[in-house]
Amino acid sequence: MRFSFLMFILFFLFDVKGQSKDSLISSYNSILNKLHEVDSVIYYQCHVEDAVQQLSTTSDQKIIGKPQKYAITEKYILKKNQTDFVIDYYTSSYTIFPNRKFSGLKIREKDYWNFKKEKTIILNLEGLKTLLAIEKIGKEAIEYDYAITKYNTNQLIIKNRKDFKQLVIDGNFILNKLLF
């Protein structure tokens, strides 16, 4: 799967010598076209994975659960400054299966999602191509994609102010694995 995605990037988003990030974005019908300096685009990605949850108490007791499916939700805030694109990466400790947060298009971030900032990176050209490619391969979510079942798919919401897209991403394309 990952190989086919990388091939997609190579064939459809190939690098022309001297191509700037802005010129790359302007050649695609992307929500990033509306991104201005000191503006931001937020990416929420929710995917379901098998995992074992471990809790550590303040008294150093470790409680380990049984393997089960958890909804993993990540938030990426892409900001544009004068010279670069910067991504702030957040994770949520809210893992109730499945991705109940994406049950409709009226997404509003809630406090109980408990996003915690993990890191900040400067996005390179390959990372920008990855964001454009994943937006291009995603298909618009329809009401059947909102069913709360064990088959919930990898979903991505891209939001710039009141303009947003909710996309279903076929395959295991997780931004965290592709960007970092």
C-alpha distance (Angstrom), angle and dihedral (degrees) to the residues before:
residue distance angle dihedral
M1 . . .
R2 3.79 . .
F3 3.81 90.4 .
S4 3.81 91.7 54.8
F5 3.80 90.1 50.0
L6 3.80 90.9 50.8
M7 3.79 89.4 49.0
F8 3.80 88.3 51.3
I9 3.78 89.6 54.9
L10 3.79 92.2 47.4
F11 3.80 95.7 48.5
F12 3.79 101.9 37.5
L13 3.77 103.5 28.1
F14 3.78 100.3 35.1
D15 3.78 118.2 165.5
V16 3.77 117.4 -110.6
K17 3.80 112.3 -157.9
G18 3.77 110.5 -94.8
Q19 3.81 93.5 11.6
S20 3.79 110.7 152.5
K21 3.78 125.6 -143.8
D22 3.81 90.8 -114.2
S23 3.81 93.3 52.4
L24 3.81 90.2 47.7
I25 3.82 91.4 53.1
S26 3.80 93.9 46.0
S27 3.81 90.7 56.8
Y28 3.84 91.8 62.8
N29 3.78 132.6 63.3
S30 3.79 92.0 -119.4
I31 3.76 134.7 145.7
L32 3.81 84.1 -122.4
N33 3.82 88.3 73.7
K34 3.81 87.0 76.6
L35 3.80 93.5 52.4
H36 3.79 113.0 114.6
E37 3.77 130.6 -176.5
V38 3.84 112.1 -69.6
D39 3.81 88.1 13.8
S40 3.80 125.3 112.1
V41 3.78 142.8 -149.2
I42 3.80 118.7 -151.9
Y43 3.79 121.8 -147.2
Y44 3.81 118.3 -163.8
Q45 3.77 114.2 -171.2
C46 3.79 122.7 -173.3
H47 3.77 123.2 -177.0
V48 3.78 134.2 161.8
E49 3.80 119.4 -122.5
D50 3.78 137.8 172.2
A51 3.79 108.4 -109.9
V52 3.78 145.6 152.0
Q53 3.77 114.3 -124.0
Q54 3.79 118.5 -142.1
L55 3.79 125.6 -167.9
S56 3.78 124.5 -162.4
T57 3.77 117.1 -159.6
T58 3.79 126.0 -150.8
S59 3.83 87.9 -106.3
D60 3.84 89.8 59.0
Q61 3.79 94.1 -106.5
K62 3.81 112.8 148.0
I63 3.79 119.2 -148.0
I64 3.78 115.5 -168.9
G65 3.79 121.3 -166.7
K66 3.76 129.3 -153.4
P67 3.81 121.3 -89.8
Q68 3.79 112.7 -85.5
K69 3.78 141.6 140.5
Y70 3.79 119.0 -73.4
A71 3.77 132.0 -176.7
I72 3.79 109.0 -122.4
T73 3.79 113.5 -158.6
E74 3.77 123.6 -170.5
K75 3.77 131.4 -179.7
Y76 3.79 126.1 -153.3
I77 3.79 120.9 -171.4
L78 3.80 110.5 -161.1
K79 3.81 113.2 -161.2
K80 3.74 128.0 -175.2
N81 3.79 120.4 -144.4
Q82 3.80 130.1 172.5
T83 3.79 96.4 -73.8
D84 3.80 109.9 10.1
F85 3.76 149.7 29.2
V86 3.80 113.2 -118.3
I87 3.81 126.3 -162.7
D88 3.79 124.5 -155.5
Y89 3.81 108.6 -160.4
Y90 3.83 122.4 -152.1
T91 3.79 133.8 179.3
S92 3.79 128.9 -156.9
S93 3.79 124.9 -136.1
Y94 3.81 89.4 -155.8
T95 3.81 103.0 103.9
I96 3.79 106.4 158.7
F97 3.79 106.9 150.1
P98 2.93 125.3 -85.6
N99 3.78 123.3 23.1
R100 3.78 97.7 -85.6
K101 3.77 90.6 160.9
F102 3.79 91.0 71.1
S103 3.78 97.7 51.0
G104 3.79 93.5 119.3
L105 3.75 144.2 5.8
K106 3.81 96.7 -99.3
I107 3.77 94.8 87.3
R108 3.76 116.3 177.0
E109 3.74 118.5 168.5
K110 3.80 111.8 -117.6
D111 3.81 127.4 -151.3
Y112 3.81 92.2 -125.4
W113 3.81 90.3 65.1
N114 3.81 83.9 78.3
F115 3.79 99.0 -152.6
K116 3.78 113.2 -164.1
K117 3.80 122.5 -166.7
E118 3.79 110.2 -118.8
K119 3.80 104.1 174.6
T120 3.78 149.1 -26.8
I121 3.80 123.9 -130.8
I122 3.78 137.1 177.8
L123 3.79 106.8 -119.6
N124 3.78 114.2 -125.0
L125 3.81 125.1 -152.3
E126 3.82 92.4 -93.9
G127 3.80 90.7 53.0
L128 3.78 90.3 50.8
K129 3.80 90.1 50.7
T130 3.79 88.7 51.2
L131 3.83 92.2 54.4
L132 3.81 91.0 48.1
A133 3.81 92.2 46.7
I134 3.79 95.1 49.0
E135 3.81 90.1 49.3
K136 3.81 89.5 50.1
I137 3.84 95.9 49.3
G138 3.83 93.8 44.6
K139 3.77 118.2 97.6
E140 3.78 123.9 -144.7
A141 3.78 111.6 -94.2
I142 3.80 117.0 -114.6
E143 3.79 128.5 -162.9
Y144 3.82 92.5 -90.3
D145 3.81 88.8 61.4
Y146 3.81 89.8 63.1
A147 3.78 96.7 63.0
I148 3.78 111.1 123.1
T149 3.79 102.6 -126.7
K150 3.78 138.8 123.8
Y151 3.81 87.8 -94.5
N152 3.81 96.3 66.1
T153 3.73 108.7 145.3
N154 3.74 134.1 -134.2
Q155 3.81 105.3 -82.3
L156 3.77 133.6 -171.7
I157 3.77 129.3 -164.6
I158 3.79 116.9 -163.0
K159 3.76 112.8 -165.6
N160 3.80 133.6 -176.3
R161 3.79 108.9 173.3
K162 3.82 105.6 -60.6
D163 3.80 94.1 -16.8
F164 3.79 113.6 90.5
K165 3.76 146.2 149.0
Q166 3.78 128.5 -149.1
L167 3.77 110.6 -153.8
V168 3.78 135.4 -174.9
I169 3.79 110.1 -141.1
D170 3.79 114.1 -153.7
G171 3.77 112.9 -145.9
N172 3.76 130.8 21.7
F173 3.81 98.5 -62.0
I174 3.78 104.4 151.0
L175 3.80 115.2 179.1
N176 3.79 91.7 -144.7
K177 3.81 90.8 59.8
L178 3.81 93.8 42.2
L179 3.82 99.5 45.5
F180 3.81 104.5 36.9
